[in-house]
Structure formats: C-alpha cells, structure tokens
Amino acid sequence: MGRVVGHDDLLLVTLDTLRFDVAAELAEAGRLPNLARHLPGGRWERRHAPGSFTYASHQAMFAGFLPTPAAPGPHPRLFAARFEGSESTADRTFVFDTPDLVSGLADAGYRTVCIGGVGFFNKRGPLGSVLPGMFQESHWAPEFGVASPTSFESQVARAREVVAGLPAEQRLFLFVNVPSLHQPNWFHLPGATRAAGDSRETHAAALEYVDRHIGRLFAAASSRRRCFTIVCSDHGTAYGDDGWSGHRLGHESVWTVPYAHFFLEPGAP
C-alpha cells in the first residue's frame, strides 16, 4: 500500500448491513455479474466485522481496522496509524501519523470525499455529522437514504459529478456508504409488501439492485487513473436466525461479512 497511496485513486464502498451468506450465495449463483467479475476468483472473502453496527464499525475502519480475515492471525493490515507494538502493521502497510485514515490520506495529498447513506451520515444532527465530518467534502440527501428505493442510483450520480469536477492531477479517496441492504429493503423485491416487511429474500433483492448499478460507480472511480478498490460490509443483520433479529448484537449473521479488494484499471468494464 505504500506504493499504491500517492499513485492510485482509492475507493471504499461499504455495503451497509450486507450478510456474508447472502452475498456468497448470490455470487455463486451468478446473480451478481458486475461485482463478481472483480471479486478475486469470483468469490467474496469471509471476514469478521470490526463492529456490530454502522457507527462502531466505520469508526474502526476509518482508523485502519478493516474487516479481519475469518482465520487465526495476526493479519497484516493495509492501513494503520503509527503506534508502538502493533502486531498487524507490516512492511507493505500504509502507515499514517494522524488520528484516522481519512486525514492521513488528506495529508498524503488526496481529496477525501464521503457520499453517505444511512442515518449516521445524514448530517442532520451532531451524531450524524461525526463520520462525514472526517472528510474534506461530504454529501447526503434524502434520496441517498434508507427509505429511498433508488438510493444507490442517486449516490452513483453524485459520485460521477464529484469525479468529473476534479482536476486531472488531483488524487481522490472516495467513500460511499450504500444503504440499500439496510432495512427497509422490502421494496427491492417485486411483489413484496410493506406489511410483510423485510426478509432474507428482500435483502438479496437489494444486493441485486446494487449490482445493477455499481458498474457505473466503478467506471467513474477509474476514469482518470487506476483505482484501488475495497468493497465490504460493515456488519450483517439477523432475520430470525436462532430467534435473533436486527444487528448491534453478537450473532454469526452480524459478525461475518463479505470483503474484497482489487484494482480497477482505467477503461475496464
């Protein structure tokens, strides 16, 4: 990452609330053609989330603690704050001397941009301003939020505007928090109703919706130069698993998340 930072643009996409099992099943079944073509081997990596809900998980990720491989470690990290005794900082880690990765990348010359989704990014109050406040530029609008059936399309449109407005020489760190998987998501499944509510099936339909539009985000992010890209979930959610529902709880469906990182080459589909 020491060679990537300063050379490539960077894109971090968090598919908020996405379960690993649903993501893996859809990729294997060929239902995520646009994502799967970029996943190493066409498969998601199984990882453990750094938190059980959006705020906690993103605070950790913005400090360099991305989801951890679901196997015994230690596992070298891509990004880490400089501190003595770190067992996961390796020779290839990008080490920053600021409190968080976002400001560390800004110090390295990046324009840092957040396109928010769920309520922790809506800037409507002090709590919803903490995470987007880390960035030099942040965007949120009701059409980006969890209640919008076209939230991701709206976010992609804004991302394309952001990229188009940058000077060619300006490096970019673009972060997009995708709310489509978060409840409510029933409206992504044809024939589903508000009364019936969300389910594992509507969650899957929401991921297929994201896949239909993510190609345009990838194309924008890599339109100026090569782009190192991370796509992952911040946590999962339970749909009645072992009697559990929702997240901010310690169940396998919440802690286990899909993860991938890869390069997007300019002009690649």
Protein Blocks (a to p, Z undefined) as FASTA:
>chain_A
ZZmnopaccdddddehiafklmmmmmmnopammlmmmpghhiacddddfbfbfklmmmmm
mnopacdddbddddddfbdcddehiakbcfklccdfbfbfklmmmmnopacddddfbfml
nopafklmmmmmmpmbdcddfklmmklmklmmmmmmmmmmmmmmpcfklccddddddfkl
pccfklmpghiafklopafklmmmmmmmmmmmmmmmmmmmmmmbccddddddfbdcdehi
ghiacehiacfklmpccdddddddehiZZ
